[in-house]
Amino acid sequence: MADINDIVQSFEGVANSGFMTIQATAGQTLMIVNIGSSGSSELYKYNGTDQILLDSLSESGTFASFKFFINDVNYLRLKNTSGASANMTFDGVRIT
């Protein structure tokens, strides 16, 4: 469990059509400032039931011009749409 102001980050391989979930632990709020993928991808806001497509990449790149505030109920999912396995990453900071 991260303390307030600690950096949170992950780097993982994701199968084609799979998701990397970016979600805080219960009771925490995170500010996510960088999300990247080694292949094409779609970024969704998700609440466990419904999702909204926020943005997409047609090739490798980052969603670095955004700041996302997430918790354990409303969070992000990054979908690999590259046609093959892709490396995906995010980083941010715990704010509550």
C-alpha positions in Angstrom: 0.0 0.0 0.0 1.4 3.4 -1.1 1.6 6.3 1.3 0.3 9.7 0.3 2.7 11.4 -2.2 4.3 8.0 -3.1 4.9 7.3 -6.8 2.7 4.5 -8.2 3.7 2.7 -11.3 3.4 -0.5 -13.3 5.0 -2.1 -16.4 3.4 -5.2 -17.8 3.0 -7.3 -20.9 -0.6 -7.5 -22.1 -2.0 -10.0 -24.6 -3.8 -8.8 -27.7 -7.4 -7.6 -26.8 -6.4 -7.8 -23.1 -6.5 -5.0 -20.6 -4.1 -3.4 -18.1 -6.2 -2.1 -15.2 -5.1 1.1 -13.5 -7.0 1.1 -10.2 -6.4 2.5 -6.7 -6.6 0.4 -3.5 -9.9 1.0 -1.5 -9.7 4.4 0.3 -7.0 5.8 -2.0 -7.1 8.4 -4.8 -4.4 8.4 -7.4 -3.4 11.0 -10.0 -2.2 9.2 -13.1 0.0 11.4 -15.3 1.6 9.1 -17.8 0.2 6.0 -19.6 2.1 4.3 -22.5 1.9 1.3 -24.8 4.3 -0.3 -27.2 1.4 -0.8 -29.7 -2.0 0.6 -30.6 -4.3 0.8 -27.7 -7.6 2.3 -26.3 -7.9 4.1 -23.0 -11.2 3.7 -21.1 -12.7 5.1 -18.0 -14.4 2.2 -16.2 -16.6 1.7 -13.1 -16.8 -2.1 -13.1 -19.9 -2.2 -15.3 -19.8 0.6 -17.9 -16.9 2.1 -19.8 -16.3 5.2 -21.8 -13.6 5.4 -24.5 -11.4 8.4 -23.7 -8.8 8.2 -26.4 -6.8 5.8 -28.6 -3.4 5.4 -30.1 -3.0 4.0 -33.6 0.7 3.0 -32.8 3.0 3.0 -29.8 2.9 6.1 -27.8 1.8 7.8 -24.6 -1.3 9.5 -23.1 1.0 12.1 -21.4 -1.0 15.3 -21.8 -3.8 14.2 -19.4 -4.1 14.0 -15.6 -6.6 11.3 -14.4 -7.9 11.1 -10.9 -8.9 7.5 -10.1 -10.0 5.4 -7.1 -11.2 1.9 -6.5 -14.6 2.5 -8.0 -13.9 4.8 -11.0 -10.6 3.8 -12.7 -8.9 3.3 -16.1 -8.4 0.4 -18.4 -5.9 0.3 -21.2 -6.9 -2.2 -24.0 -4.3 -3.7 -26.3 -5.5 -3.4 -29.9 -2.2 -4.0 -31.6 -2.9 -7.5 -32.9 0.0 -8.9 -30.8 1.3 -8.8 -27.2 2.3 -5.3 -26.1 4.1 -3.7 -23.1 2.0 -1.2 -21.2 2.9 1.2 -18.4 1.6 3.9 -16.2 2.8 6.2 -13.4 1.3 8.6 -11.1 1.1 9.6 -7.4 -1.1 8.8 -4.5 -2.9 11.9 -3.4 -5.3 10.6 -0.6 
